[in-house]
């Protein structure tokens, strides 16, 4: 992957993290969303998603990871205190 393409991907990652760390992120996350539908299948048999759906999947994964890290940090703080 080229450096320019990597920068584009990381920019979306940072934007997604900013969105999920806002105070209103939980409220926005509870809004109903349409499920991600594959638009086709590649030569290896993997589902292919639209750009918008790929970003939504990435945001969801980042949100799950961030929530897990916060839960872990919360349990560590309770045990220490």
Backbone as CSV, one residue per row, in Angstrom:
resi,resn,N_x,N_y,N_z,CA_x,CA_y,CA_z,C_x,C_y,C_z
1,UNK,0.844,-1.174,0.000,0.000,0.000,0.000,0.893,1.242,0.000
2,UNK,0.515,2.210,-0.784,1.331,3.419,-0.887,1.205,4.274,0.374
3,UNK,2.167,5.155,0.550,2.159,6.046,1.714,0.942,6.956,1.683
4,UNK,0.599,7.443,0.503,-0.556,8.335,0.377,-1.838,7.600,0.778
5,UNK,-1.954,6.352,0.346,-3.138,5.579,0.689,-3.173,5.298,2.192
6,UNK,-2.010,5.000,2.780,-1.939,4.791,4.226,-2.381,6.037,4.979
7,UNK,-1.941,7.197,4.525,-2.315,8.450,5.184,-3.822,8.652,5.129
8,UNK,-4.423,8.306,3.987,-5.863,8.444,3.841,-6.593,7.524,4.821
9,UNK,-6.122,6.293,4.927,-6.744,5.336,5.844,-6.613,5.822,7.278
10,UNK,-5.421,6.251,7.677,-5.219,6.703,9.050,-6.007,7.964,9.360
11,UNK,-6.212,8.818,8.366,-7.022,10.016,8.590,-8.447,9.602,8.968
12,UNK,-8.978,8.584,8.283,-10.320,8.101,8.611,-10.353,7.458,9.996
13,UNK,-9.287,6.773,10.359,-9.211,6.159,11.687,-9.243,7.239,12.766
14,UNK,-8.457,8.275,12.583,-8.411,9.366,13.562,-9.763,10.068,13.642
15,UNK,-10.391,10.315,12.498,-11.706,10.955,12.502,-12.724,10.085,13.223
16,UNK,-12.661,8.778,13.005,-13.591,7.864,13.671,-13.378,7.885,15.180
17,UNK,-12.125,7.876,15.612,-11.845,7.934,17.047,-12.343,9.238,17.654
18,UNK,-12.178,10.329,16.950,-12.675,11.614,17.462,-14.186,11.578,17.620
19,UNK,-14.863,10.999,16.623,-16.322,10.922,16.710,-16.754,10.080,17.903
20,UNK,-16.082,8.959,18.119,-16.505,8.043,19.179,-16.096,8.533,20.562
21,UNK,-15.197,9.474,20.673,-14.801,9.968,21.990,-15.601,11.203,22.402
22,UNK,-16.433,11.723,21.512,-17.285,12.863,21.872,-18.347,12.432,22.877
23,UNK,-18.862,13.372,23.639,-19.889,13.078,24.639,-21.167,12.555,23.998
24,UNK,-21.478,13.019,22.796,-22.719,12.608,22.141,-22.571,11.308,21.362
25,UNK,-21.383,10.699,21.393,-21.147,9.495,20.590,-22.058,8.348,20.999
26,UNK,-22.300,8.199,22.288,-23.154,7.098,22.735,-24.572,7.286,22.213
27,UNK,-25.068,8.505,22.255,-26.406,8.789,21.751,-26.473,8.526,20.251
28,UNK,-25.447,8.966,19.522,-25.426,8.754,18.080,-25.303,7.276,17.739
29,UNK,-24.556,6.531,18.540,-24.355,5.112,18.273,-25.644,4.329,18.467
30,UNK,-26.552,4.842,19.281,-27.788,4.116,19.534,-28.812,4.310,18.419
31,UNK,-28.547,5.223,17.492,-29.463,5.427,16.380,-29.446,4.207,15.470
32,UNK,-30.604,3.826,14.930,-30.623,2.657,14.053,-29.836,2.920,12.774
33,UNK,-29.091,1.917,12.346,-28.303,2.037,11.119,-28.665,0.889,10.213
34,UNK,-28.556,1.124,8.949,-28.820,0.024,8.019,-27.638,-0.937,8.073
35,UNK,-27.898,-2.217,7.919,-26.786,-3.173,7.950,-25.899,-3.011,6.721
36,UNK,-24.648,-3.336,6.869,-23.715,-3.270,5.751,-23.965,-4.459,4.830
37,UNK,-24.223,-4.165,3.588,-24.493,-5.210,2.601,-23.320,-5.300,1.637
38,UNK,-22.822,-6.506,1.386,-21.744,-6.638,0.406,-22.243,-6.276,-0.990
39,UNK,-21.389,-5.625,-1.763,-21.755,-5.249,-3.129,-21.254,-6.273,-4.143
40,UNK,-20.490,-7.246,-3.674,-19.974,-8.272,-4.574,-19.011,-9.189,-3.846
41,UNK,-18.328,-10.005,-4.645,-17.357,-10.955,-4.109,-16.091,-10.839,-4.941
42,UNK,-14.921,-10.822,-4.277,-13.665,-10.725,-5.021,-13.210,-12.110,-5.480
43,UNK,-12.055,-12.157,-6.122,-11.544,-13.404,-6.696,-11.267,-14.464,-5.630
44,UNK,-10.982,-14.046,-4.398,-10.694,-14.991,-3.314,-11.947,-15.453,-2.578
45,UNK,-13.097,-14.956,-2.981,-14.342,-15.350,-2.329,-14.720,-14.499,-1.133
46,UNK,-14.019,-13.386,-0.934,-14.326,-12.482,0.179,-15.380,-11.467,-0.242
47,UNK,-16.227,-11.088,0.697,-17.226,-10.064,0.407,-16.544,-8.731,0.143
48,UNK,-17.106,-7.969,-0.773,-16.608,-6.635,-1.101,-17.690,-5.645,-0.687
49,UNK,-17.291,-4.634,0.082,-18.230,-3.639,0.581,-17.946,-2.280,-0.052
50,UNK,-18.961,-1.417,-0.055,-18.776,-0.063,-0.566,-17.838,0.695,0.373
51,UNK,-17.313,1.809,-0.099,-16.385,2.614,0.712,-17.062,3.076,2.000
52,UNK,-18.299,3.515,1.885,-19.045,3.991,3.051,-19.227,2.867,4.078
53,UNK,-19.548,1.664,3.596,-19.727,0.534,4.507,-18.407,0.109,5.141
54,UNK,-17.318,0.160,4.381,-16.011,-0.193,4.952,-15.659,0.759,6.088
55,UNK,-15.943,2.041,5.899,-15.672,3.020,6.956,-16.570,2.778,8.171
56,UNK,-17.833,2.405,7.926,-18.745,2.113,9.034,-18.264,0.896,9.821
57,UNK,-17.790,-0.123,9.117,-17.258,-1.322,9.772,-16.024,-0.957,10.591
58,UNK,-15.161,-0.126,10.028,-13.953,0.315,10.732,-14.315,1.097,11.991
59,UNK,-15.274,2.009,11.875,-15.708,2.796,13.029,-16.268,1.894,14.122
60,UNK,-17.066,0.908,13.723,-17.660,0.001,14.699,-16.571,-0.768,15.447
61,UNK,-15.605,-1.282,14.701,-14.511,-2.020,15.326,-13.700,-1.152,16.272
62,UNK,-13.442,0.085,15.857,-12.699,1.004,16.723,-13.489,1.336,17.984
63,UNK,-14.791,1.512,17.831,-15.628,1.823,18.987,-15.632,0.659,19.970
64,UNK,-15.707,-0.567,19.455,-15.693,-1.743,20.322,-14.370,-1.841,21.073
65,UNK,-13.279,-1.593,20.364,-11.959,-1.673,20.994,-11.790,-0.583,22.054
66,UNK,-12.237,0.633,21.723,-12.146,1.737,22.673,-12.978,1.447,23.919
67,UNK,-14.177,0.906,23.726,-15.034,0.570,24.865,-14.383,-0.504,25.732
68,UNK,-13.772,-1.492,25.097,-13.103,-2.556,25.850,-11.921,-2.001,26.639
69,UNK,-11.158,-1.107,26.021,-10.021,-0.506,26.721,-10.489,0.344,27.902
70,UNK,-11.592,1.053,27.717,-12.122,1.870,28.815,-12.617,0.986,29.956
71,UNK,-13.282,-0.125,29.602,-13.737,-1.048,30.645,-12.550,-1.606,31.412
72,UNK,-11.515,-1.985,30.679,-10.320,-2.535,31.313,-9.664,-1.488,32.216
73,UNK,-9.561,-0.275,31.736,-8.974,0.801,32.538,-9.839,1.076,33.766
74,UNK,-11.144,0.974,33.611,-12.054,1.194,34.735,-11.896,0.137,35.804
75,UNK,-11.729,-1.129,35.415,-11.560,-2.194,36.408,-10.214,-2.055,37.094
76,UNK,-9.186,-1.634,36.344,-7.866,-1.433,36.950,-7.920,-0.329,37.992
77,UNK,-8.635,0.752,37.701,-8.739,1.872,38.641,-9.477,1.454,39.907
78,UNK,-10.532,0.647,39.767,-11.298,0.211,40.929,-10.466,-0.703,41.822
79,UNK,-9.678,-1.581,41.204,-8.859,-2.502,41.992,-7.754,-1.751,42.737
80,UNK,-7.182,-0.735,42.090,-6.084,0.014,42.710,-6.600,0.902,43.841
81,UNK,-7.844,1.409,43.689,-8.353,2.353,44.678,-9.119,1.682,45.727
